[in-house]
């Protein structure tokens, strides 16, 4: 039975994004929190599949928002990115909040989510190489 826990962060101060990740042989579960008030605000799950347009991989993503929250946007972004990079079913529960966020601050948080997902994908690749050695 393969399981690996990974913790990583991207950004700083009120723009920090934290990932707590459980990697298994058959899927990846991510808790994504950040900002000033971590919580559960939305979920997304991406499942890989062959593209109908070309030979590349695609994915289907299901999103569950919490009423009054927009955290599902970050959850979907990270779920899709990790799923497409790893080929694994990926579930993300997200909760990021900063008071009175300006549009540029929301974009900064989303960019930190993208960067955190990049770091995670690199770590997963590294772990796969270690396990195959």
N, C-alpha and C positions, 0 to 999 in steps of 0.2 A: 504494500500500500504506500503510494507516494503522496507526501504532503510536505509543503514548505510554507513557512510564514515569512512575509517580507513587510517591513515598514520603511516608508520613505516620505520625504517632504520636499516641497518646492515652493519658493517664494519666502517672504519674510513679513513680520509684523502682521497687520490685519489682512494681508494678501496671501498668507501661508495656506498651502494645500497639503493635507496629510492623507496618505494612503496606508491602510492596514489591509494586507492581501493574504488570502489563503489560496495557494496554488495546489491543485490536485492533478492526477493523471487525466481526469476527465472534466476539467473546468476550473475557472478562476472566479473567486468571490472577493469583491473589493468593497471596503467601507471607505468612503471619500468624505472627509470633513475639512473644515477650514473657516477662515475669517475669525470673527469675534465670538460667535455663538454656534458651535457644532451641534447638530441635531439630525433628525431623520426627516428629510423634506421631499424625497422622490427616489424612484428606483428605475433601473433599466436593465434589460437582459438582451444580449446579442448572441445569435447562434449562427455559426458560419455555414455557408452553402456555396455551391458553384454559381458564378455569375450567369445570367441568361443572355448577356450581351457579348461576352468574350471569355477567354480562358482563365481570367483572374478569379480570385475568391471574392465573394460578397458576403453579406450577412443580413439577417432579418433582426429587427430590434423592436422589443415591446417595452413600452414606457408606462409607468404608474406614477402620476404626480400626487402630491399631497395638496389638498385644497388650500389655495392662498400662497403656495410656494412655487418657485421656479427651478428648484434644485434638480428636477428631472432633466433639464437641459445639460447640466454638467454630467449627470449620470449617463445619459445617452452618448454624449461626446466621448467619454472615457470608455464606455462599454464597446462602442463601435471600433474605436482605435485599437484597443487591446485585442479584441476578437479578430480583426483583420490582420494584425501583426503576428498573432500567435496561432491562429487557426483553432482556438479553443472557445467553447461557450463561456461567456463572461457576464457575470451579474454584478451590478454596482448599486449600492445604497448610498445616497449622497445627502449631505446637509451642510451648506455653507451660508454664513450670514454675516454681513456687516451693516451697521445702522446707516440709514439714509444713503445707500450706495448710489453713486453717480454712474451713468452709462459707461464711462471710461474705466471705472473701478470694476464693474461687472466683467468687461472685456479682459481686464488684467487678471482677474480670478480665473476666467475661462482659459486664458493663455497659460497660466500656471497649471491648470488641470491638464492641458495638452502636454506641457513639459514633464509633468509628473508621470503621465501615461508613457511618454517616451522613455523616461528613466526606468519605469517598470518593465517595459518590453525589452530593454537592454539587459536588465537583471534576469528576466526569464530566459533569454537566449544564453546568457552566461551559465545559469543553472542547468539548462539542457545540455550544454557542452560538457560541463563537469560530470553529469550523470551518464553521459554516453562515453566518457573517457575510460 
